[in-house]
């Protein structure tokens, strides 16, 4: 910070290169995740999502996301700096088990409603 202030607020070439590198890494992760979530990897992207997570290309709560140490209190490990549910494969479409869409009633909640006598 001191060097930046002495330099008139400008960053050095090395800092600029490091920032650009981090931006590219984040951008490629977001692109891969978006393709899986939007179904561009086939009908069901769960297997592709698991593969990307295992390779470290998608960071999840259990693999790669860092907790904020300042928010750890009373035994808590701390909060994540970003939403972890946005990293899951079915964020936009929802998950429907195989064969569920063919059942009478159309969906799981419809089946539950029928069980309790609702139409």
Secondary structure, DSSP 8 states (H G I E B T S, - for coil): -HHHHHTTT---HHHHHHHHHHHHHHHHHHHHHHHHHTTTTSS--HHHHHHHHHHTSS-BTTBB--EEGGG--TT---EESS-SGGGSTTTTT----TTGGGSTTSSHHHHHHHHTT--
